[in-house]
Amino acid sequence: MVLNIFEMHSWTKIITLVVIFAFSVEFRPLDYFMTSYLAGQGVNVTDTQATDDLMRLKDYSSILTILVIMMITDNLLYKPVILFNVFCGIIVYSNLVLIPNFISLKVVELCVAFFKSYEVIYFSYLFAKVQDKRYYQVTSGLARTAMLMSKCCSLVLAQALIVIYGKDYVKKLPYYTLGSVIFAFVWASLLPSVKRNSYNNDDAVTEFISDNNKEQLYLKKIPLQSKSFAAEPMSKQLWRDFNESYKNLIVLKWSIWYCLALVGYMTIKISSLTHKLGENEQADCVVESLAIFIGAISSYKIGERRVNWELNGNAFIGSGSSILGICLISCYFHQKILSIQLSYILFGALIQAMFVTALSEIAKHLKNNCYALVLGFNSFISLLLLLCYKEIFIRGNLFNIDIPEQASKK
């Protein structure tokens, strides 16, 4: 009983610290009005430059940086990478405060790519620090709830300030965003480090086991064969962890779904722009904030539920993916604004809950604690598929999408 109380205190302390960090790093009001801000500062970026230069540079930089992150983060034990990641964010928004030109925007794109990859590092740190796999689902739910609530609050605040003080107030938004990112950096420096002896115990590893009949969760100690792994070259260790992880059919199943779902999540944001979510910018912000807020609620609710996903996972993936597909079709082909808005909100709410389940189930079944390697590789595949989509449908102008508007939504 005393041990259970100690374990509960341990993971609640970690999730509290991480939730505050997640909220602060996601509180970026400027992101939703980036195009308006750059236009107001006289940064002349044409559609061709946005499509062929900035957006393409951003896409390829994102793929490059996620490859680096997936290879080094687990070995560096997360915190140094978190600090570097948030420091890149400080560089990005400091550059925007100082009124950038087009050349400086191109230079800073690499920092943008590193900063926007924080989700992989963030969840990897959380799983490695919590350790007890019984709490992975609830911590994932709380973490994603914090991220989404921060996005919602920053969007509502930015829109409220612009409505109250006028469109010229968009010039002040970089200061709010920079202040939040600086606070996130200071808070990240206070996060407890992941110790190598607890992260990769030489004597035993804790394995998550689910009893399908009694639906009880318990922990079992199994011997490790990793005493010789410490002397392995990094490349061999990465390959071994990669190979062992994806041989697990549960990890493979949820990873495939996560990759495809993440691409779908990005494409529905793009497709919604071809139909216009609302009659004006304020209506768009209301719909976007509702989608994010309801997504936060669904993330929290799914996180606190105790479900045997080994038994119910396939049904959840099948039914959930069917609903998501219907929402995608609705956003592409419906002409009524209300139908598009409701589909967009439902899609956002459901996919966020499914993201929580996917991340926690993947992490539960990784024996070697190679969280960033697997989550990073999944993100790499998603970015690669998304790049192919953009090259074929957007830069090929198949849907005639307005790139500056797209950038302002991200």
TORKOL-4160 file (C-alpha; in steps of 0.2 Angstrom, whole numbers, padded with zeros to 4 digits, m for minus):
410
<pt num="1" X="0000" Y="0000" Z="0000"/>
<pt num="2" X="0014" Y="0012" Z="0004"/>
<pt num="3" X="0023" Y="0007" Z="m0012"/>
<pt num="4" X="0008" Y="0011" Z="m0022"/>
<pt num="5" X="0006" Y="0028" Z="m0014"/>
<pt num="6" X="0024" Y="0032" Z="m0017"/>
<pt num="7" X="0022" Y="0027" Z="m0036"/>
<pt num="8" X="0007" Y="0037" Z="m0037"/>
<pt num="9" X="0016" Y="0052" Z="m0030"/>
<pt num="10" X="0030" Y="0050" Z="m0041"/>
<pt num="11" X="0021" Y="0050" Z="m0058"/>
<pt num="12" X="0009" Y="0064" Z="m0053"/>
<pt num="13" X="0024" Y="0075" Z="m0049"/>
<pt num="14" X="0032" Y="0071" Z="m0066"/>
<pt num="15" X="0015" Y="0074" Z="m0075"/>
<pt num="16" X="0012" Y="0090" Z="m0066"/>
<pt num="17" X="0029" Y="0097" Z="m0071"/>
<pt num="18" X="0027" Y="0091" Z="m0089"/>
<pt num="19" X="0010" Y="0098" Z="m0091"/>
<pt num="20" X="0016" Y="0115" Z="m0086"/>
<pt num="21" X="0030" Y="0114" Z="m0099"/>
<pt num="22" X="0018" Y="0108" Z="m0112"/>
<pt num="23" X="0006" Y="0122" Z="m0109"/>
<pt num="24" X="0019" Y="0136" Z="m0110"/>
<pt num="25" X="0028" Y="0129" Z="m0125"/>
<pt num="26" X="0011" Y="0128" Z="m0135"/>
<pt num="27" X="0005" Y="0145" Z="m0130"/>
<pt num="28" X="0010" Y="0154" Z="m0146"/>
<pt num="29" X="m0004" Y="0167" Z="m0151"/>
<pt num="30" X="0007" Y="0173" Z="m0166"/>
<pt num="31" X="0006" Y="0156" Z="m0175"/>
<pt num="32" X="m0013" Y="0159" Z="m0180"/>
<pt num="33" X="m0010" Y="0176" Z="m0187"/>
<pt num="34" X="0008" Y="0174" Z="m0194"/>
<pt num="35" X="0003" Y="0179" Z="m0212"/>
<pt num="36" X="m0006" Y="0195" Z="m0206"/>
<pt num="37" X="0010" Y="0199" Z="m0195"/>
<pt num="38" X="0022" Y="0197" Z="m0209"/>
<pt num="39" X="0011" Y="0207" Z="m0221"/>
<pt num="40" X="0010" Y="0221" Z="m0208"/>
<pt num="41" X="0029" Y="0222" Z="m0206"/>
<pt num="42" X="0032" Y="0224" Z="m0224"/>
<pt num="43" X="0039" Y="0207" Z="m0227"/>
<pt num="44" X="0036" Y="0204" Z="m0246"/>
<pt num="45" X="0033" Y="0186" Z="m0248"/>
<pt num="46" X="0025" Y="0181" Z="m0265"/>
<pt num="47" X="0015" Y="0165" Z="m0267"/>
<pt num="48" X="0029" Y="0158" Z="m0278"/>
<pt num="49" X="0042" Y="0161" Z="m0264"/>
<pt num="50" X="0030" Y="0154" Z="m0251"/>
<pt num="51" X="0027" Y="0138" Z="m0261"/>
<pt num="52" X="0044" Y="0135" Z="m0269"/>
<pt num="53" X="0056" Y="0142" Z="m0256"/>
<pt num="54" X="0049" Y="0144" Z="m0238"/>
<pt num="55" X="0037" Y="0130" Z="m0238"/>
<pt num="56" X="0048" Y="0118" Z="m0247"/>
<pt num="57" X="0063" Y="0122" Z="m0236"/>
<pt num="58" X="0052" Y="0120" Z="m0221"/>
<pt num="59" X="0046" Y="0103" Z="m0227"/>
<pt num="60" X="0063" Y="0096" Z="m0231"/>
<pt num="61" X="0071" Y="0103" Z="m0215"/>
<pt num="62" X="0057" Y="0095" Z="m0204"/>
<pt num="63" X="0062" Y="0078" Z="m0212"/>
<pt num="64" X="0080" Y="0081" Z="m0209"/>
<pt num="65" X="0078" Y="0086" Z="m0191"/>
<pt num="66" X="0066" Y="0072" Z="m0186"/>
<pt num="67" X="0079" Y="0060" Z="m0192"/>
<pt num="68" X="0092" Y="0068" Z="m0181"/>
<pt num="69" X="0081" Y="0068" Z="m0166"/>
<pt num="70" X="0075" Y="0050" Z="m0168"/>
<pt num="71" X="0094" Y="0044" Z="m0168"/>
<pt num="72" X="0101" Y="0055" Z="m0153"/>
<pt num="73" X="0087" Y="0058" Z="m0141"/>
<pt num="74" X="0086" Y="0042" Z="m0132"/>
<pt num="75" X="0105" Y="0041" Z="m0130"/>
<pt num="76" X="0106" Y="0059" Z="m0124"/>
<pt num="77" X="0092" Y="0055" Z="m0111"/>
<pt num="78" X="0080" Y="0068" Z="m0117"/>
<pt num="79" X="0082" Y="0084" Z="m0107"/>
<pt num="80" X="0097" Y="0091" Z="m0116"/>
<pt num="81" X="0087" Y="0089" Z="m0132"/>
<pt num="82" X="0072" Y="0097" Z="m0124"/>
<pt num="83" X="0082" Y="0112" Z="m0120"/>
<pt num="84" X="0090" Y="0114" Z="m0137"/>
<pt num="85" X="0073" Y="0112" Z="m0145"/>
<pt num="86" X="0065" Y="0126" Z="m0135"/>
<pt num="87" X="0080" Y="0137" Z="m0137"/>
<pt num="88" X="0077" Y="0135" Z="m0156"/>
<pt num="89" X="0060" Y="0142" Z="m0153"/>
<pt num="90" X="0067" Y="0157" Z="m0144"/>
<pt num="91" X="0078" Y="0160" Z="m0159"/>
<pt num="92" X="0063" Y="0159" Z="m0171"/>
<pt num="93" X="0052" Y="0171" Z="m0161"/>
<pt num="94" X="0066" Y="0183" Z="m0157"/>
<pt num="95" X="0069" Y="0184" Z="m0176"/>
<pt num="96" X="0051" Y="0188" Z="m0178"/>
<pt num="97" X="0051" Y="0201" Z="m0165"/>
<pt num="98" X="0065" Y="0210" Z="m0173"/>
<pt num="99" X="0055" Y="0212" Z="m0189"/>
<pt num="100" X="0063" Y="0199" Z="m0201"/>
<pt num="101" X="0066" Y="0200" Z="m0220"/>
<pt num="102" X="0064" Y="0186" Z="m0232"/>
<pt num="103" X="0082" Y="0180" Z="m0231"/>
<pt num="104" X="0082" Y="0179" Z="m0212"/>
<pt num="105" X="0066" Y="0169" Z="m0213"/>
<pt num="106" X="0074" Y="0156" Z="m0224"/>
<pt num="107" X="0089" Y="0155" Z="m0213"/>
<pt num="108" X="0078" Y="0152" Z="m0197"/>
<pt num="109" X="0068" Y="0138" Z="m0205"/>
<pt num="110" X="0080" Y="0125" Z="m0199"/>
<pt num="111" X="0077" Y="0132" Z="m0181"/>
<pt num="112" X="0058" Y="0131" Z="m0185"/>
<pt num="113" X="0060" Y="0113" Z="m0190"/>
<pt num="114" X="0069" Y="0108" Z="m0174"/>
<pt num="115" X="0056" Y="0118" Z="m0163"/>
<pt num="116" X="0041" Y="0110" Z="m0171"/>
<pt num="117" X="0047" Y="0093" Z="m0168"/>
<pt num="118" X="0046" Y="0095" Z="m0149"/>
<pt num="119" X="0031" Y="0083" Z="m0147"/>
<pt num="120" X="0041" Y="0068" Z="m0151"/>
<pt num="121" X="0054" Y="0073" Z="m0138"/>
<pt num="122" X="0041" Y="0078" Z="m0125"/>
<pt num="123" X="0031" Y="0062" Z="m0125"/>
<pt num="124" X="0047" Y="0052" Z="m0126"/>
<pt num="125" X="0054" Y="0061" Z="m0110"/>
<pt num="126" X="0037" Y="0058" Z="m0102"/>
<pt num="127" X="0037" Y="0039" Z="m0105"/>
<pt num="128" X="0055" Y="0037" Z="m0100"/>
<pt num="129" X="0053" Y="0047" Z="m0084"/>
<pt num="130" X="0036" Y="0039" Z="m0078"/>
<pt num="131" X="0043" Y="0022" Z="m0082"/>
<pt num="132" X="0027" Y="0013" Z="m0074"/>
<pt num="133" X="0018" Y="0007" Z="m0090"/>
<pt num="134" X="0001" Y="0006" Z="m0081"/>
<pt num="135" X="0001" Y="0025" Z="m0081"/>
<pt num="136" X="0006" Y="0028" Z="m0099"/>
<pt num="137" X="m0012" Y="0031" Z="m0105"/>
<pt num="138" X="m0017" Y="0043" Z="m0091"/>
<pt num="139" X="m0001" Y="0053" Z="m0093"/>
<pt num="140" X="m0003" Y="0053" Z="m0112"/>
<pt num="141" X="m0021" Y="0060" Z="m0110"/>
<pt num="142" X="m0016" Y="0073" Z="m0098"/>
<pt num="143" X="m0001" Y="0079" Z="m0108"/>
<pt num="144" X="m0011" Y="0080" Z="m0124"/>
<pt num="145" X="m0025" Y="0089" Z="m0115"/>
<pt num="146" X="m0012" Y="0102" Z="m0109"/>
<pt num="147" X="m0006" Y="0105" Z="m0126"/>
<pt num="148" X="m0023" Y="0107" Z="m0134"/>
<pt num="149" X="m0029" Y="0118" Z="m0120"/>
<pt num="150" X="m0014" Y="0129" Z="m0123"/>
<pt num="151" X="m0017" Y="0130" Z="m0141"/>
<pt num="152" X="m0036" Y="0134" Z="m0138"/>
<pt num="153" X="m0031" Y="0148" Z="m0125"/>
<pt num="154" X="m0018" Y="0156" Z="m0136"/>
<pt num="155" X="m0030" Y="0157" Z="m0151"/>
<pt num="156" X="m0044" Y="0164" Z="m0141"/>
<pt num="157" X="m0033" Y="0177" Z="m0133"/>
<pt num="158" X="m0026" Y="0182" Z="m0149"/>
<pt num="159" X="m0043" Y="0184" Z="m0157"/>
<pt num="160" X="m0050" Y="0193" Z="m0142"/>
<pt num="161" X="m0035" Y="0206" Z="m0142"/>
<pt num="162" X="m0037" Y="0209" Z="m0161"/>
<pt num="163" X="m0056" Y="0212" Z="m0159"/>
<pt num="164" X="m0053" Y="0223" Z="m0144"/>
<pt num="165" X="m0038" Y="0233" Z="m0150"/>
<pt num="166" X="m0040" Y="0232" Z="m0169"/>
<pt num="167" X="m0030" Y="0222" Z="m0182"/>
<pt num="168" X="m0014" Y="0233" Z="m0179"/>
<pt num="169" X="m0013" Y="0224" Z="m0162"/>
<pt num="170" X="m0006" Y="0209" Z="m0171"/>
<pt num="171" X="0011" Y="0217" Z="m0170"/>
<pt num="172" X="0011" Y="0214" Z="m0151"/>
<pt num="173" X="0008" Y="0195" Z="m0153"/>
<pt num="174" X="0026" Y="0190" Z="m0155"/>
<pt num="175" X="0030" Y="0197" Z="m0138"/>
<pt num="176" X="0017" Y="0186" Z="m0130"/>
<pt num="177" X="0023" Y="0171" Z="m0139"/>
<pt num="178" X="0042" Y="0175" Z="m0136"/>
<pt num="179" X="0038" Y="0177" Z="m0117"/>
<pt num="180" X="0029" Y="0160" Z="m0116"/>
<pt num="181" X="0043" Y="0151" Z="m0125"/>
<pt num="182" X="0056" Y="0159" Z="m0114"/>
<pt num="183" X="0046" Y="0153" Z="m0099"/>
<pt num="184" X="0046" Y="0136" Z="m0106"/>
<pt num="185" X="0064" Y="0136" Z="m0108"/>
<pt num="186" X="0067" Y="0141" Z="m0090"/>
<pt num="187" X="0054" Y="0128" Z="m0084"/>
<pt num="188" X="0062" Y="0114" Z="m0095"/>
<pt num="189" X="0079" Y="0118" Z="m0086"/>
<pt num="190" X="0070" Y="0113" Z="m0070"/>
<pt num="191" X="0063" Y="0096" Z="m0076"/>
<pt num="192" X="0071" Y="0081" Z="m0068"/>
<pt num="193" X="0084" Y="0072" Z="m0078"/>
<pt num="194" X="0082" Y="0054" Z="m0084"/>
<pt num="195" X="0095" Y="0044" Z="m0076"/>
<pt num="196" X="0103" Y="0031" Z="m0086"/>
<pt num="197" X="0103" Y="0018" Z="m0072"/>
<pt num="198" X="0084" Y="0019" Z="m0070"/>
<pt num="199" X="0081" Y="0022" Z="m0089"/>
<pt num="200" X="0091" Y="0006" Z="m0094"/>
<pt num="201" X="0093" Y="m0006" Z="m0079"/>
<pt num="202" X="0106" Y="m0019" Z="m0081"/>
<pt num="203" X="0098" Y="m0032" Z="m0070"/>
<pt num="204" X="0080" Y="m0031" Z="m0075"/>
<pt num="205" X="0067" Y="m0022" Z="m0085"/>
<pt num="206" X="0049" Y="m0019" Z="m0081"/>
<pt num="207" X="0037" Y="m0026" Z="m0094"/>
<pt num="208" X="0019" Y="m0021" Z="m0095"/>
<pt num="209" X="0007" Y="m0037" Z="m0096"/>
<pt num="210" X="m0012" Y="m0037" Z="m0098"/>
<pt num="211" X="m0022" Y="m0052" Z="m0092"/>
<pt num="212" X="m0036" Y="m0053" Z="m0105"/>
<pt num="213" X="m0047" Y="m0063" Z="m0094"/>
<pt num="214" X="m0047" Y="m0054" Z="m0078"/>
<pt num="215" X="m0042" Y="m0037" Z="m0086"/>
<pt num="216" X="m0030" Y="m0034" Z="m0072"/>
<pt num="217" X="m0014" Y="m0025" Z="m0075"/>
<pt num="218" X="0002" Y="m0030" Z="m0066"/>
<pt num="219" X="0021" Y="m0029" Z="m0068"/>
<pt num="220" X="0033" Y="m0043" Z="m0070"/>
<pt num="221" X="0052" Y="m0042" Z="m0069"/>
<pt num="222" X="0061" Y="m0051" Z="m0083"/>
<pt num="223" X="0080" Y="m0052" Z="m0086"/>
<pt num="224" X="0089" Y="m0041" Z="m0098"/>
<pt num="225" X="0102" Y="m0047" Z="m0111"/>
<pt num="226" X="0109" Y="m0029" Z="m0112"/>
<pt num="227" X="0125" Y="m0030" Z="m0102"/>
<pt num="228" X="0134" Y="m0032" Z="m0118"/>
<pt num="229" X="0124" Y="m0019" Z="m0127"/>
<pt num="230" X="0133" Y="m0005" Z="m0118"/>
<pt num="231" X="0148" Y="m0008" Z="m0128"/>
<pt num="232" X="0139" Y="m0009" Z="m0144"/>
<pt num="233" X="0141" Y="0005" Z="m0157"/>
<pt num="234" X="0127" Y="0017" Z="m0158"/>
<pt num="235" X="0122" Y="0012" Z="m0175"/>
<pt num="236" X="0120" Y="m0007" Z="m0170"/>
<pt num="237" X="0110" Y="m0002" Z="m0155"/>
<pt num="238" X="0098" Y="0009" Z="m0165"/>
<pt num="239" X="0096" Y="m0005" Z="m0177"/>
<pt num="240" X="0093" Y="m0018" Z="m0164"/>
<pt num="241" X="0080" Y="m0007" Z="m0155"/>
<pt num="242" X="0072" Y="m0003" Z="m0171"/>
<pt num="243" X="0071" Y="m0021" Z="m0177"/>
<pt num="244" X="0065" Y="m0028" Z="m0160"/>
<pt num="245" X="0052" Y="m0014" Z="m0158"/>
<pt num="246" X="0043" Y="m0016" Z="m0175"/>
<pt num="247" X="0043" Y="m0035" Z="m0173"/>
<pt num="248" X="0030" Y="m0033" Z="m0160"/>
<pt num="249" X="0014" Y="m0033" Z="m0170"/>
<pt num="250" X="0005" Y="m0022" Z="m0157"/>
<pt num="251" X="0018" Y="m0008" Z="m0160"/>
<pt num="252" X="0018" Y="m0011" Z="m0179"/>
<pt num="253" X="m0001" Y="m0010" Z="m0179"/>
<pt num="254" X="m0003" Y="0006" Z="m0169"/>
<pt num="255" X="0012" Y="0014" Z="m0178"/>
<pt num="256" X="0005" Y="0011" Z="m0196"/>
<pt num="257" X="m0012" Y="0019" Z="m0190"/>
<pt num="258" X="m0003" Y="0033" Z="m0182"/>
<pt num="259" X="0007" Y="0037" Z="m0197"/>
<pt num="260" X="m0008" Y="0037" Z="m0209"/>
<pt num="261" X="m0019" Y="0046" Z="m0196"/>
<pt num="262" X="m0006" Y="0060" Z="m0194"/>
<pt num="263" X="m0006" Y="0063" Z="m0213"/>
<pt num="264" X="m0025" Y="0063" Z="m0213"/>
<pt num="265" X="m0025" Y="0076" Z="m0199"/>
<pt num="266" X="m0014" Y="0088" Z="m0209"/>
<pt num="267" X="m0023" Y="0085" Z="m0225"/>
<pt num="268" X="m0040" Y="0089" Z="m0217"/>
<pt num="269" X="m0033" Y="0106" Z="m0211"/>
<pt num="270" X="m0028" Y="0109" Z="m0229"/>
<pt num="271" X="m0044" Y="0103" Z="m0237"/>
<pt num="272" X="m0054" Y="0114" Z="m0225"/>
<pt num="273" X="m0046" Y="0129" Z="m0233"/>
<pt num="274" X="m0053" Y="0125" Z="m0250"/>
<pt num="275" X="m0071" Y="0127" Z="m0243"/>
<pt num="276" X="m0068" Y="0141" Z="m0230"/>
<pt num="277" X="m0073" Y="0136" Z="m0213"/>
<pt num="278" X="m0083" Y="0152" Z="m0210"/>
<pt num="279" X="m0088" Y="0168" Z="m0218"/>
<pt num="280" X="m0074" Y="0178" Z="m0210"/>
<pt num="281" X="m0059" Y="0176" Z="m0200"/>
<pt num="282" X="m0068" Y="0177" Z="m0183"/>
<pt num="283" X="m0079" Y="0163" Z="m0188"/>
<pt num="284" X="m0064" Y="0152" Z="m0193"/>
<pt num="285" X="m0056" Y="0155" Z="m0176"/>
<pt num="286" X="m0072" Y="0150" Z="m0167"/>
<pt num="287" X="m0073" Y="0134" Z="m0176"/>
<pt num="288" X="m0054" Y="0131" Z="m0174"/>
<pt num="289" X="m0055" Y="0134" Z="m0155"/>
<pt num="290" X="m0070" Y="0123" Z="m0153"/>
<pt num="291" X="m0062" Y="0109" Z="m0162"/>
<pt num="292" X="m0046" Y="0111" Z="m0151"/>
<pt num="293" X="m0056" Y="0112" Z="m0135"/>
<pt num="294" X="m0067" Y="0097" Z="m0138"/>
<pt num="295" X="m0051" Y="0088" Z="m0144"/>
<pt num="296" X="m0044" Y="0092" Z="m0127"/>
<pt num="297" X="m0059" Y="0085" Z="m0118"/>
<pt num="298" X="m0059" Y="0069" Z="m0128"/>
<pt num="299" X="m0040" Y="0067" Z="m0124"/>
<pt num="300" X="m0043" Y="0069" Z="m0106"/>
<pt num="301" X="m0058" Y="0057" Z="m0106"/>
<pt num="302" X="m0049" Y="0043" Z="m0115"/>
<pt num="303" X="m0034" Y="0045" Z="m0104"/>
<pt num="304" X="m0043" Y="0041" Z="m0088"/>
<pt num="305" X="m0053" Y="0026" Z="m0095"/>
<pt num="306" X="m0046" Y="0008" Z="m0091"/>
<pt num="307" X="m0048" Y="m0002" Z="m0107"/>
<pt num="308" X="m0040" Y="m0018" Z="m0112"/>
<pt num="309" X="m0034" Y="m0012" Z="m0129"/>
<pt num="310" X="m0027" Y="m0029" Z="m0134"/>
<pt num="311" X="m0045" Y="m0035" Z="m0134"/>
<pt num="312" X="m0053" Y="m0020" Z="m0140"/>
<pt num="313" X="m0040" Y="m0011" Z="m0150"/>
<pt num="314" X="m0045" Y="m0017" Z="m0167"/>
<pt num="315" X="m0063" Y="m0013" Z="m0165"/>
<pt num="316" X="m0058" Y="0005" Z="m0159"/>
<pt num="317" X="m0046" Y="0007" Z="m0174"/>
<pt num="318" X="m0059" Y="0001" Z="m0186"/>
<pt num="319" X="m0074" Y="0011" Z="m0180"/>
<pt num="320" X="m0064" Y="0026" Z="m0176"/>
<pt num="321" X="m0055" Y="0026" Z="m0193"/>
<pt num="322" X="m0072" Y="0024" Z="m0202"/>
<pt num="323" X="m0079" Y="0039" Z="m0193"/>
<pt num="324" X="m0063" Y="0049" Z="m0198"/>
<pt num="325" X="m0065" Y="0044" Z="m0216"/>
<pt num="326" X="m0083" Y="0050" Z="m0216"/>
<pt num="327" X="m0077" Y="0067" Z="m0209"/>
<pt num="328" X="m0064" Y="0068" Z="m0222"/>
<pt num="329" X="m0076" Y="0065" Z="m0236"/>
<pt num="330" X="m0088" Y="0077" Z="m0229"/>
<pt num="331" X="m0075" Y="0091" Z="m0228"/>
<pt num="332" X="m0070" Y="0088" Z="m0247"/>
<pt num="333" X="m0087" Y="0086" Z="m0255"/>
<pt num="334" X="m0100" Y="0095" Z="m0244"/>
<pt num="335" X="m0104" Y="0113" Z="m0249"/>
<pt num="336" X="m0114" Y="0118" Z="m0234"/>
<pt num="337" X="m0103" Y="0127" Z="m0221"/>
<pt num="338" X="m0112" Y="0120" Z="m0206"/>
<pt num="339" X="m0108" Y="0102" Z="m0212"/>
<pt num="340" X="m0090" Y="0106" Z="m0215"/>
<pt num="341" X="m0088" Y="0114" Z="m0198"/>
<pt num="342" X="m0097" Y="0100" Z="m0189"/>
<pt num="343" X="m0086" Y="0087" Z="m0198"/>
<pt num="344" X="m0070" Y="0097" Z="m0194"/>
<pt num="345" X="m0074" Y="0098" Z="m0176"/>
<pt num="346" X="m0079" Y="0079" Z="m0175"/>
<pt num="347" X="m0063" Y="0074" Z="m0184"/>
<pt num="348" X="m0053" Y="0084" Z="m0172"/>
<pt num="349" X="m0061" Y="0077" Z="m0156"/>
<pt num="350" X="m0060" Y="0059" Z="m0161"/>
<pt num="351" X="m0042" Y="0059" Z="m0169"/>
<pt num="352" X="m0035" Y="0067" Z="m0153"/>
<pt num="353" X="m0042" Y="0054" Z="m0142"/>
<pt num="354" X="m0035" Y="0040" Z="m0154"/>
<pt num="355" X="m0018" Y="0049" Z="m0154"/>
<pt num="356" X="m0018" Y="0047" Z="m0135"/>
<pt num="357" X="m0022" Y="0028" Z="m0136"/>
<pt num="358" X="m0009" Y="0025" Z="m0151"/>
<pt num="359" X="0005" Y="0034" Z="m0142"/>
<pt num="360" X="0002" Y="0025" Z="m0125"/>
<pt num="361" X="0000" Y="0008" Z="m0133"/>
<pt num="362" X="0016" Y="0010" Z="m0143"/>
<pt num="363" X="0026" Y="0015" Z="m0128"/>
<pt num="364" X="0019" Y="0001" Z="m0117"/>
<pt num="365" X="0026" Y="m0012" Z="m0128"/>
<pt num="366" X="0043" Y="m0005" Z="m0131"/>
<pt num="367" X="0055" Y="m0016" Z="m0121"/>
<pt num="368" X="0071" Y="m0006" Z="m0124"/>
<pt num="369" X="0064" Y="0011" Z="m0119"/>
<pt num="370" X="0068" Y="0017" Z="m0137"/>
<pt num="371" X="0053" Y="0030" Z="m0137"/>
<pt num="372" X="0061" Y="0043" Z="m0147"/>
<pt num="373" X="0067" Y="0031" Z="m0160"/>
<pt num="374" X="0050" Y="0023" Z="m0163"/>
<pt num="375" X="0040" Y="0039" Z="m0161"/>
<pt num="376" X="0052" Y="0049" Z="m0172"/>
<pt num="377" X="0052" Y="0036" Z="m0186"/>
<pt num="378" X="0033" Y="0036" Z="m0186"/>
<pt num="379" X="0033" Y="0055" Z="m0188"/>
<pt num="380" X="0047" Y="0054" Z="m0201"/>
<pt num="381" X="0035" Y="0042" Z="m0212"/>
<pt num="382" X="0021" Y="0054" Z="m0209"/>
<pt num="383" X="0031" Y="0069" Z="m0215"/>
<pt num="384" X="0037" Y="0060" Z="m0230"/>
<pt num="385" X="0019" Y="0055" Z="m0235"/>
<pt num="386" X="0014" Y="0073" Z="m0232"/>
<pt num="387" X="0028" Y="0079" Z="m0242"/>
<pt num="388" X="0022" Y="0068" Z="m0257"/>
<pt num="389" X="0004" Y="0074" Z="m0254"/>
<pt num="390" X="0010" Y="0092" Z="m0255"/>
<pt num="391" X="0021" Y="0090" Z="m0271"/>
<pt num="392" X="0007" Y="0081" Z="m0280"/>
<pt num="393" X="m0009" Y="0090" Z="m0275"/>
<pt num="394" X="m0003" Y="0107" Z="m0268"/>
<pt num="395" X="0012" Y="0112" Z="m0278"/>
<pt num="396" X="0005" Y="0104" Z="m0293"/>
<pt num="397" X="m0010" Y="0116" Z="m0290"/>
<pt num="398" X="m0022" Y="0102" Z="m0291"/>
<pt num="399" X="m0034" Y="0110" Z="m0278"/>
<pt num="400" X="m0029" Y="0128" Z="m0281"/>
<pt num="401" X="m0025" Y="0130" Z="m0262"/>
<pt num="402" X="m0019" Y="0148" Z="m0256"/>
<pt num="403" X="m0002" Y="0144" Z="m0248"/>
<pt num="404" X="m0001" Y="0160" Z="m0237"/>
<pt num="405" X="m0018" Y="0156" Z="m0230"/>
<pt num="406" X="m0012" Y="0138" Z="m0227"/>
<pt num="407" X="0003" Y="0144" Z="m0218"/>
<pt num="408" X="m0007" Y="0156" Z="m0207"/>
<pt num="409" X="m0017" Y="0141" Z="m0200"/>
<pt num="410" X="m0002" Y="0131" Z="m0195"/>
